[in-house]
Amino acid sequence: MKLDSYCLRYDDGAAPNPFWGVCTLVICKPKIRRTAQVGHWIVGLGSPNSPIGDVSDAVVYAMKVTEKMTLQEYDEYCQSSLQQKIPQWRNRSDYRLRVGDCIYDYSEGGPPKLRY
């Protein structure tokens, strides 16, 4: 078993994204994403500078890697099975929809486009 950990200096819900029954680490910690494998654990630790105060003695989240995808595979997965992770930047009724982490659109072929 391998364990990676890091300090969440700022947590707005996008990275990691714990919503819709799947905790994802798509748009942060590229080194961890590159080396993590199925079965590894990732732990996010609190920061002394959190907007809610000093939570440096807290575990913010722990997740076990159950699947690993490329960004293109994640985009295809979200479009077919997890559309809530595609950000709806202007949605004012549900904060979770604004902080979706499926921010790269591969549907047109070629290089990905940033979703606006």
DOVO-728279 format. One record per residue: residue in three letters; z, y, x of N, C-alpha, C in turn. Coordinates in steps of 0.05 Angstrom, whole numbers, plus 5000, padded with zeros to 4 digits. Last residue first. Layout:
! residues N
alaZYXZYXZYX...
END
This chain:
! residues 116
tyr458955434684460155694677461155694649arg458654934734458754994705460155264701leu454354924788457054984779456955064749lys449854394798450254674790453154704781pro447553964852449154024828449454324823pro440653894870443453964877444954024852gly436953414829437253614851440153674857gly438353374759437253274784437553494805glu441053564716438353654719437053544744ser446453384716444553274696441653354700tyr450753514746448553374760446353294741asp455254014750453353894732451053784748tyr462054074764459354054776457553894757ile467054044741465754314744462954304755cys471453754714468653654717466853904719asp476453934702475753914730472953804735gly478754414654477454164661476454164689val481654844634482154764662480854494668arg480454914580479555114599479755024628leu482954494554480054494555478954704574arg488254624558487354394572484354384574tyr488955044521488955104549487754874566asp485855154463487154934477486754974508ser483755624443485555474426486955254441arg480055874474482656004473484655844456asn474855744517476455634495479255754496arg471655904559472356104538474055994516trp470855444590472155674602473155874580gln471354844586470455034565471955294571pro469754334632471154584625469754744604ile470353674617468253874623469454144614lys474253364597474653444625472453634634gln472553204547474653414548475053514577gln469052784553467953054552470053274553leu468852234572471152404575470352704575ser464051944568466551824559468952014559ser459352214584459151984565461851914553gln460952624618458952684596458852454576cys464352354653465352554634463452614611tyr460652024679462851904664463952104644glu457452404705456252224685458352104667asp461352634738459952804719458752624697tyr462652184770464652304752463352484731glu457852104797458751894779460852004760gln457852584827455752534807456552314787leu462352514859462352734840460152694819thr463951804860462752044871462852264851met470351494847467551564840466551784857lys475150994839474151204857471151244851glu480950794804478050804806477251034824thr486350824811485250594796482250574798val491551054847488651064846487650804833lys497251284815496051054829493051074826met501051874821498951714808497951504827ala506052324805505352094822503151944807tyr508153014806506652784795506452564815val512453294826510953404804509353184790val518753194847516153064847514753164822ala522853704877521853554854519153414860asp524754084910526153834910525153644888ser522054544899521354404924522754134926val521854914859521854624852521254454876asp523755534845523755344867524055064857gly519655784790521955784809521755564830ile515055764764517455714748519955704765pro511155844803511556054782514056014765ser513755634866512555574840513055804821asn515455634919514255874908512855824881pro517055144936519155344932518055594919ser513654614900513654834919516055014915gly513553894893513954164884514054364907leu508353414908511153514910511253804903gly504652884886504653174888507553274888val502252284913504652424902504352724907ile498451714905498451994912500752134898trp497251054928498851234911498551524923his491950554924493650754938495150934918gly488650274890491250164897493050354912val482650484918483950364895486450224904gln483850984969482450744959483950644934ala482851595004484251434984482551204974thr479551905036480851665048482251485027arg477552315004475752165022476951905031arg482052524979479952394963478152214980ile484552755024485852535009483752384993lys480753145037481552935057482752695043pro480553474991478253304999478953085019lys484153744951484953544971482653354979cys480653834889482453914910482953684929ile477753654845476953904858478954014878val479753154828476953184833476253434850leu483852774811484152944834481253004844thr486652624746484352634765484952834787cys489352214699490052414720487952404741val488052134633487052064659487752284679gly489552334584490152054590489251954617trp488452874580486752684566487052394575phe490653154644490153154615488352924605pro491853284696493253054684492553014654asn488653454752488353494723489453254708pro491653754810490453534795490353604765ala487854214782487754044806490653984815ala488854464733486154384740486054184763gly494054634727493154414710490354314716asp495954984763494955104738493954884719asp500255044813499354834794498554964768tyr500855154880500255284855499155064836arg502454804919503255084922502955234895leu504454194922502854354903503854634904cys504253834981505754034966503754184947tyr502853124983502353404991503953584973ser501752455005503252654990502452935000asp499751774999499152045008500852244992leu500851115016501951345001501051605014lys498550455010498450705024499450925005met500049765017500050005000500050255018
END
